Amino acid sequence: MKLALIGGGGVRAPLFVASALRRAERIGLDEICLMDIDADKLSVFGALCREVARAVGSPVRITSTTDAREAFEGVRYVVTTIRVGGDEGRVFDERIALRHGVLGQETTGPGGFAMALRSIPAVLGYAELLEKVSPGAWMFNFTNPAGLVTQALRDNGFHRTVGICDAANEAQFSVARWLNLDSKTLRAEVFGLNHLSWGRRVTHNGQDLLGPLLRDPGFLSGTMLNVFDPELVQEVGMWMNEYLYYFHYADEAVQKISAEERTRGEEIRELNQHLLKQLKSIGVERDPAAALKAYYGYEARRSSTYMYYARSDAPTPEEADERAPEAKHGEVGEGYAGVALSIIEALETGNPLYTGLNVPNEGAIHCMRPGDVVEVSCVVDRDGIRPLPIGDIPEAQELLMRSVKRYERLTVEAIMQRSRQKAVMALMAHPLVLSYSLAQTLVDQYLAAHAPYIGKWQ
């Protein structure tokens, strides 16, 4: 079985390959094809991926190409994780928003909107080609904003597409870690949208384990819930996706991010440039051990400072820099790779998987339309991927969901029609913008900044 990674020259490719190799025998995997339009990065990270395979003695072939058609030939599963415009595009997205006093974050609010302008046309192009070359293949989309991109894919008739995000299952994994349980024995009730979701329950043999833990200060401080005040967690009474921080602490988020010398995008750009330079200097083939050490140090440093301005347990960037050289493989989790590969394993073996995914609602959440892509608990087996019933949800969550989903629908329409006015209406609909004049300014500046990638709009 052949698996393709679109964006295979990205910094996460070696982690993806390592995860895939651990499951290769169970899923019948014999080839991983890394595809990227950046030949330079593909050469470096492709070599690192092949070293990962060599180190564990895997028979799985690691191939690479800059030709998407070649990557799609004979493929059964495709994972998309691309960043149109590169790290520079992310920096524009964040800085333009912050310049006008609104959130500068790559997936939420104006930043997510700007990323969607570039991501959606590119991923639709890959989906169209995949359908021609290997009809029947599955596409798992991790390209951000993942839920919004998946909505566009589904709206355009690509039905074998699913949006994946590791944050969707954090409640289940956090409960499992805290209680020392196998996460596969737990069932989570997740509902919402990508980066805007809640966990209502996490059960084990029918008993809810999450409710009592939400009242445990130790649990709260040891999980991503530590970005929220305990009083807010008690009021909501559910697990909250950490990206809700940007909605519930909007003023604080803008203030803290603006106060930093560098945005997260600028920090990641610098880290990525340093890593690439370091790996080229080392030479992956010449000294693979040193290359892998540098890579795992980079990953540990990047992961440890995730949302550091909101987390009480996060090291400062300076502290993370000091610890990074000591990082080892195994200290970095599977992330999105684990989600995608678990789905593949369930589809191939028939062993049921219960997980949160971005799929069409199909009646699962009563307040949402059937075709709305939502982040919801699903079951995956040989029969496919099906959302599980959620029913009614609390009013506060319903209103926020419906507001953001309206923004998403309008954004997809704007991109498909290449309509500036529709884009303004879309961004005005977002709860973190709401202003027509502000939406006009942001849209015009994003269209100008990203013209090389999105072309001219009406």
C-alpha positions as CSV (number, residue, x, y, z in Angstrom):
1,M,0.0,0.0,0.0
2,K,1.2,3.4,-1.0
3,L,0.8,6.5,1.2
4,A,1.6,10.0,0.0
5,L,2.5,13.1,2.1
6,I,1.8,16.3,0.3
7,G,4.2,18.8,2.0
8,G,6.8,16.1,2.4
9,G,9.6,18.7,2.5
10,G,8.1,20.1,5.7
11,V,9.7,20.0,9.1
12,R,7.2,17.5,10.5
13,A,7.8,14.9,7.7
14,P,10.3,12.8,9.7
15,L,7.9,12.5,12.6
16,F,5.2,11.4,10.2
17,V,7.4,8.8,8.7
18,A,8.5,7.5,12.1
19,S,4.9,7.1,13.1
20,A,4.0,5.4,9.8
21,L,6.8,2.9,10.1
22,R,5.7,1.8,13.5
23,R,2.3,0.8,12.0
24,A,3.6,-0.4,8.6
25,E,3.1,-4.1,9.1
26,R,-0.4,-3.7,10.5
27,I,-1.6,-1.6,7.6
28,G,0.3,-3.3,4.8
29,L,2.4,-0.2,4.1
30,D,5.2,-0.6,1.6
31,E,5.8,2.9,0.2
32,I,5.7,6.5,1.6
33,C,6.0,9.1,-1.1
34,L,7.1,12.5,0.0
35,M,5.9,15.3,-2.4
36,D,6.8,18.9,-2.1
37,I,7.2,21.8,-4.6
38,D,10.3,23.0,-2.7
39,A,13.1,20.7,-4.1
40,D,15.7,22.0,-1.7
41,K,13.8,21.3,1.5
42,L,12.5,18.0,0.0
43,S,16.1,16.9,-0.5
44,V,17.1,17.6,3.1
45,F,14.1,16.3,4.9
46,G,13.7,13.4,2.5
47,A,17.2,12.3,3.4
48,L,16.3,12.6,7.1
49,C,13.2,10.5,6.5
50,R,15.2,7.8,4.8
51,E,17.6,7.8,7.7
52,V,14.7,7.3,10.1
53,A,13.7,4.2,8.1
54,R,17.2,2.9,7.9
55,A,17.8,3.3,11.6
56,V,14.8,1.0,12.4
57,G,15.6,-1.4,9.6
58,S,12.2,-0.8,7.9
59,P,11.6,-2.4,4.4
60,V,9.2,0.5,3.6
61,R,10.5,2.5,0.6
62,I,10.7,6.3,1.2
63,T,10.4,8.0,-2.2
64,S,10.3,11.7,-3.0
65,T,9.1,13.8,-5.9
66,T,8.1,17.4,-6.8
67,D,5.4,16.0,-9.2
68,A,2.0,15.6,-7.6
69,R,0.8,13.3,-10.4
70,E,3.7,10.9,-9.7
71,A,3.0,11.0,-6.0
72,F,-0.7,10.1,-6.6
73,E,-0.1,7.2,-9.0
74,G,-1.3,4.0,-7.3
75,V,-1.8,5.8,-3.9
76,R,-4.5,4.7,-1.5
77,Y,-4.2,7.4,1.1
78,V,-3.0,11.0,0.9
79,V,-2.2,13.4,3.8
80,T,-2.0,17.1,2.9
81,T,0.0,19.4,5.1
82,I,1.1,22.4,3.1
83,R,1.8,26.1,3.8
84,V,1.1,28.2,0.7
85,G,3.3,31.2,0.9
86,G,5.7,29.6,3.4
87,D,6.6,31.0,6.7
88,E,6.6,34.5,5.2
89,G,2.9,34.2,4.5
90,R,2.2,33.4,8.1
91,V,4.2,36.4,9.2
92,F,2.1,38.7,6.9
93,D,-1.1,37.1,8.3
94,E,-0.2,37.8,11.9
95,R,1.4,41.2,11.5
96,I,-1.4,42.7,9.3
97,A,-4.0,41.7,11.9
98,L,-2.0,43.0,14.9
99,R,-1.4,46.3,13.1
100,H,-5.1,46.9,13.4
101,G,-5.5,45.7,17.0
102,V,-7.1,42.3,16.2
103,L,-5.8,38.8,16.8
104,G,-2.8,37.7,14.8
105,Q,-2.9,33.9,14.9
106,E,-2.5,31.5,12.0
107,T,-5.8,29.6,12.2
108,T,-8.2,31.8,14.2
109,G,-9.8,35.1,13.2
110,P,-8.2,37.3,10.4
111,G,-5.0,35.2,10.3
112,G,-7.0,32.0,9.6
113,F,-9.0,33.8,7.0
114,A,-5.9,35.0,5.2
115,M,-4.4,31.5,5.3
116,A,-7.6,30.1,3.9
117,L,-7.3,32.4,0.9
118,R,-4.1,30.7,-0.1
119,S,-4.8,27.1,1.2
120,I,-8.2,26.4,-0.3
121,P,-7.4,26.8,-4.0
122,A,-4.1,24.8,-3.6
123,V,-5.7,21.9,-1.8
124,L,-8.7,21.8,-4.2
125,G,-6.2,21.5,-7.0
126,Y,-4.6,18.5,-5.4
127,A,-8.0,16.9,-4.7
128,E,-9.0,17.3,-8.4
129,L,-5.8,15.7,-9.6
130,L,-6.0,12.9,-7.0
131,E,-9.5,12.1,-8.3
132,K,-8.3,11.8,-11.8
133,V,-5.1,9.8,-11.1
134,S,-6.3,7.5,-8.2
135,P,-10.1,7.7,-7.9
136,G,-11.2,6.1,-4.6
137,A,-8.2,7.2,-2.6
138,W,-8.8,9.0,0.7
139,M,-7.4,12.4,1.4
140,F,-6.8,13.5,5.0
141,N,-6.4,17.2,5.2
142,F,-4.2,18.8,7.9
143,T,-3.6,22.0,5.9
144,N,-4.8,24.9,8.0
145,P,-7.3,26.1,8.7
146,A,-8.2,22.4,8.6
147,G,-12.0,22.6,9.1
148,L,-12.5,25.4,6.7
149,V,-10.3,23.8,4.0
150,T,-12.3,20.5,4.5
151,Q,-15.6,22.5,4.2
152,A,-14.4,23.7,0.8
153,L,-13.4,20.2,-0.3
154,R,-16.7,18.8,0.6
155,D,-18.7,21.7,-0.9
156,N,-16.8,21.0,-4.2
157,G,-17.8,17.3,-4.3
158,F,-14.7,15.7,-2.9
159,H,-16.4,13.2,-0.6
160,R,-13.5,11.0,0.4
161,T,-11.9,13.8,2.4
162,V,-11.6,14.3,6.1
163,G,-10.1,17.0,8.2
164,I,-7.7,15.9,10.9
165,C,-6.4,17.8,14.0
166,D,-4.6,16.3,17.0
167,A,-6.2,18.9,19.3
168,A,-9.7,17.4,18.6
169,N,-8.8,14.4,20.9
170,E,-6.9,16.2,23.6
171,A,-9.6,15.6,26.3
172,Q,-9.4,11.8,25.7
173,F,-5.6,11.7,25.7
174,S,-5.4,14.0,28.8
175,V,-7.8,11.8,30.8
176,A,-5.9,8.7,29.7
177,R,-2.5,10.1,30.8
178,W,-3.8,11.4,34.1
179,L,-5.5,8.1,35.1
180,N,-2.9,5.9,33.4
181,L,-5.4,4.3,31.1
182,D,-5.2,3.2,27.5
183,S,-6.8,6.0,25.5
184,K,-8.3,3.4,23.1
185,T,-10.5,2.2,25.9
186,L,-12.0,5.6,26.4
187,R,-14.9,7.2,24.5
188,A,-15.1,11.0,24.2
189,E,-18.1,13.1,23.2
190,V,-16.6,15.9,21.1
191,F,-18.5,18.6,19.3
192,G,-17.8,21.9,17.7
193,L,-15.7,23.2,14.8
194,N,-12.0,22.9,14.2
195,H,-10.1,24.9,16.9
196,L,-13.5,25.7,18.4
197,S,-14.6,22.5,20.1
198,W,-15.7,21.1,23.4
199,G,-15.5,17.7,25.1
200,R,-18.8,16.9,26.9
201,R,-17.8,13.6,28.4
202,V,-15.0,11.0,28.4
203,T,-16.3,7.6,29.5
204,H,-14.7,4.3,30.5
205,N,-17.0,1.4,30.6
206,G,-19.9,3.8,30.5
207,Q,-18.7,5.9,33.5
208,D,-17.8,9.6,32.9
209,L,-14.3,10.3,34.0
210,L,-14.1,13.9,32.8
211,G,-16.6,15.6,35.0
212,P,-14.8,14.9,38.3
213,L,-11.4,15.8,36.8
214,L,-12.7,19.2,35.8
215,R,-12.9,20.0,39.5
216,D,-9.4,18.7,40.2
217,P,-6.8,21.5,40.4
218,G,-4.0,19.2,39.6
219,F,-5.6,17.9,36.4
220,L,-6.5,21.4,35.3
221,S,-2.9,22.7,35.8
222,G,-1.3,19.7,34.1
223,T,-3.3,19.9,30.9
224,M,-4.0,22.5,28.2
225,L,-6.9,23.6,30.3
226,N,-4.4,25.6,32.2
227,V,-4.8,28.4,29.7
228,F,-8.2,29.1,31.2
229,D,-9.2,30.3,34.7
230,P,-10.5,27.4,36.8
231,E,-13.7,29.4,37.4
232,L,-14.4,29.5,33.7
233,V,-13.8,25.8,33.3
234,Q,-16.3,25.2,36.1
235,E,-18.9,27.5,34.5
236,V,-18.6,25.8,31.1
237,G,-18.5,22.4,32.6
238,M,-16.7,20.8,29.7
239,W,-13.3,20.3,28.2
240,M,-12.4,23.3,26.1
241,N,-10.2,23.3,23.0
242,E,-7.2,25.5,23.8
243,Y,-7.9,27.7,20.8
244,L,-11.0,29.0,22.7
245,Y,-8.5,31.0,24.6
246,Y,-8.4,33.4,21.6
247,F,-12.2,34.0,22.0
248,H,-12.6,34.0,25.8
249,Y,-9.5,36.1,26.3
250,A,-9.4,38.1,23.1
251,D,-8.1,41.3,24.6
252,E,-5.5,39.6,26.7
253,A,-4.3,37.5,23.7
254,V,-3.9,40.5,21.4
255,Q,-2.1,42.4,24.2
256,K,0.3,39.6,25.0
257,I,1.1,38.7,21.4
258,S,1.6,42.4,20.5
259,A,4.0,42.8,23.4
260,E,6.3,40.1,22.2
261,E,9.3,41.1,20.1
262,R,8.4,38.4,17.6
263,T,5.2,36.9,16.5
264,R,4.9,33.1,16.6
265,G,5.3,33.1,12.8
266,E,8.5,35.1,13.0
267,E,9.8,32.8,15.7
268,I,9.0,29.7,13.7
269,R,10.5,31.2,10.5
270,E,13.7,31.8,12.4
271,L,13.7,28.3,13.9
272,N,13.0,26.7,10.5
273,Q,15.8,28.7,8.8
274,H,18.2,27.7,11.5
275,L,17.3,24.0,11.3
276,L,17.6,23.9,7.6
277,K,21.0,25.6,7.7
278,Q,22.1,23.3,10.5
279,L,21.1,20.1,8.7
280,K,22.8,21.2,5.5
281,S,26.0,22.0,7.4
282,I,25.9,18.6,9.2
283,G,25.0,16.6,6.1
284,V,22.4,14.0,6.8
285,E,24.2,11.2,4.9
286,R,27.6,12.3,6.3
287,D,26.5,12.3,10.0
288,P,23.0,11.0,10.4
289,A,23.2,10.8,14.2
290,A,24.1,14.5,14.5
291,A,21.4,15.4,12.0
292,L,18.7,13.5,14.0
293,K,19.9,15.0,17.3
294,A,19.6,18.5,15.8
295,Y,16.1,17.7,14.4
296,Y,14.7,16.3,17.6
297,G,16.1,19.3,19.5
298,Y,14.3,21.6,17.1
299,E,11.0,19.7,17.5
300,A,11.2,19.7,21.3
301,R,12.0,23.4,21.4
302,R,9.1,24.2,19.0
303,S,6.6,22.1,20.9
304,S,7.5,23.3,24.3
305,T,6.8,26.9,23.5
306,Y,3.4,26.3,21.9
307,M,1.1,29.0,23.3
308,Y,3.7,29.8,25.9
309,Y,2.2,33.3,26.5
310,A,-1.0,31.7,27.8
311,R,0.3,28.6,29.6
312,S,1.5,28.6,33.2
313,D,3.7,25.5,32.6
314,A,5.4,26.6,29.4
315,P,9.1,27.6,29.4
316,T,10.2,30.9,28.0
317,P,11.8,30.7,24.5
318,E,15.1,31.3,26.2
319,E,14.6,28.4,28.6
320,A,13.4,26.2,25.7
321,D,16.6,27.0,23.8
322,E,18.7,25.8,26.7
323,R,16.9,22.5,27.0
324,A,16.5,21.7,23.3
325,P,20.0,20.2,22.7
326,E,19.2,17.4,25.2
327,A,15.9,16.4,23.5
328,K,15.6,12.8,22.2
329,H,13.3,11.0,19.9
330,G,10.3,9.8,21.9
331,E,9.9,13.1,23.7
332,V,7.9,14.4,20.7
333,G,4.4,13.1,20.2
334,E,2.7,11.8,17.1
335,G,0.5,14.8,16.6
336,Y,-1.5,14.8,13.4
337,A,0.4,11.8,12.1
338,G,-1.1,9.7,14.8
339,V,-4.7,10.8,13.9
340,A,-4.2,10.1,10.2
341,L,-2.5,6.7,10.7
342,S,-5.1,5.6,13.2
343,I,-7.8,6.2,10.7
344,I,-5.9,4.3,8.0
345,E,-5.4,1.4,10.4
346,A,-9.1,1.3,11.3
347,L,-10.1,1.4,7.6
348,E,-7.7,-1.3,6.7
349,T,-8.1,-3.7,9.6
350,G,-11.8,-3.1,10.5
351,N,-10.9,-2.6,14.2
352,P,-13.1,0.3,15.2
353,L,-11.6,3.6,16.1
354,Y,-13.4,6.3,18.1
355,T,-11.9,9.7,17.4
356,G,-12.8,13.3,16.8
357,L,-12.6,14.3,13.1
358,N,-13.8,17.1,10.8
359,V,-16.6,15.6,8.7
360,P,-20.1,16.7,7.4
361,N,-22.5,17.0,10.3
362,E,-25.2,14.7,8.8
363,G,-27.5,15.3,11.8
364,A,-25.0,14.6,14.6
365,I,-25.3,18.1,16.1
366,H,-28.9,19.3,15.9
367,C,-28.3,23.0,15.4
368,M,-26.0,22.5,12.4
369,R,-26.9,21.9,8.8
370,P,-26.3,18.4,7.3
371,G,-23.5,19.6,5.0
372,D,-21.7,21.7,7.6
373,V,-18.2,20.3,8.3
374,V,-18.0,20.0,12.1
375,E,-15.4,18.6,14.6
376,V,-17.3,15.7,16.1
377,S,-16.8,12.2,17.6
378,C,-16.7,9.6,14.9
379,V,-16.4,5.9,14.5
380,V,-14.1,4.5,11.8
381,D,-14.0,0.9,10.5
382,R,-14.1,-0.9,7.2
383,D,-17.5,0.6,6.4
384,G,-16.0,4.1,6.5
385,I,-16.2,7.1,8.7
386,R,-19.4,8.1,10.5
387,P,-20.2,10.9,13.0
388,L,-21.7,9.8,16.2
389,P,-24.9,11.5,17.5
390,I,-24.5,14.5,19.8
391,G,-28.0,16.0,19.7
392,D,-28.6,19.3,21.4
393,I,-25.8,21.4,22.8
394,P,-25.8,24.3,25.3
395,E,-26.9,27.7,24.0
396,A,-23.6,29.5,24.5
397,Q,-21.7,26.9,22.5
398,E,-24.4,26.8,19.8
399,L,-24.4,30.5,19.3
400,L,-20.6,30.7,18.9
401,M,-20.5,27.7,16.6
402,R,-23.2,29.0,14.4
403,S,-21.6,32.4,14.2
404,V,-18.2,31.0,13.2
405,K,-19.8,28.5,10.8
406,R,-21.5,31.4,9.0
407,Y,-18.1,33.0,8.6
408,E,-16.8,29.8,7.2
409,R,-19.6,29.4,4.6
410,L,-19.1,33.0,3.4
411,T,-15.3,32.5,3.2
412,V,-15.7,29.5,1.0
413,E,-18.1,31.3,-1.2
414,A,-15.8,34.3,-1.4
415,I,-12.8,32.2,-2.5
416,M,-14.8,30.2,-5.0
417,Q,-16.2,33.4,-6.5
418,R,-13.0,35.4,-6.0
419,S,-15.2,38.1,-4.6
420,R,-13.7,40.9,-2.5
421,Q,-17.2,42.1,-1.3
422,K,-18.1,38.5,-0.2
423,A,-14.8,38.3,1.6
424,V,-15.5,41.5,3.5
425,M,-18.9,40.1,4.5
426,A,-17.2,36.9,5.6
427,L,-14.6,38.6,7.8
428,M,-17.2,41.0,9.2
429,A,-19.2,37.9,10.3
430,H,-16.3,36.6,12.4
431,P,-16.8,37.2,16.2
432,L,-13.3,38.5,16.5
433,V,-13.9,41.2,13.8
434,L,-17.6,42.2,13.5
435,S,-16.7,45.6,12.0
436,Y,-17.4,46.3,8.3
437,S,-14.8,49.0,8.0
438,L,-12.2,46.9,9.7
439,A,-13.1,43.9,7.5
440,Q,-12.6,46.1,4.4
441,T,-9.2,47.2,5.5
442,L,-8.0,43.7,6.4
443,V,-9.3,42.1,3.2
444,D,-7.7,44.7,1.0
445,Q,-4.4,44.4,2.8
446,Y,-4.5,40.6,2.7
447,L,-5.4,40.5,-1.0
448,A,-2.5,42.9,-1.8
449,A,0.0,41.0,0.4
450,H,-0.9,37.6,-1.1
451,A,-1.5,38.6,-4.7
452,P,1.3,36.3,-6.0
453,Y,-0.5,33.3,-4.6
454,I,-4.2,34.2,-5.1
455,G,-4.2,36.4,-8.1
456,K,-6.7,39.2,-8.8
457,W,-10.1,39.4,-7.2
458,Q,-13.2,41.3,-8.3
